[in-house]
Amino acid sequence: YGILYRKIKSIILANGFDSTIGIIHVEGREKLPLLYDFIEKYRYLGFESVFEILNKNMLTEKDFENNILSIEGRRIVSKYLNDKLKEIKTYKNKRYSIEKLIDQELKEVKKIILEEN
């Protein structure tokens, strides 16, 4: 999830949102409720990636040190998730990478907020 959190946080900030103000999750010191709100829709990517990596036997015992992913193991997981974020999905009859889709959805939220004020 760390990879996903960093990626979505950077998209949130690039769109000019304050990630310390949330809608569903509670605001608080050193918390990022907007990030937690927005990531819910994409949390499945973390689960899906881990299951796919394990089902494809992409990790071996050498990718772990004391039951924790080694640097090489982390590279495998990171590359896999980053590749998954580049997968193309159709949204409103247009094709976007998942990463660009997240950006597009935030732009739409921004547009709605600005139109209402």
ABEGO torsion letter per residue (X at the ends): XAAAAAAAAAAAAAAGBBAABBAABBBBBGBBAAAAAAAAAAAAAAAAAAAAAAAAGABBAAABBGGBBBAAAAAAAAAAAAAAAABBBBBGGBBBBAAAAAAAAAAAAAAAAAAAX
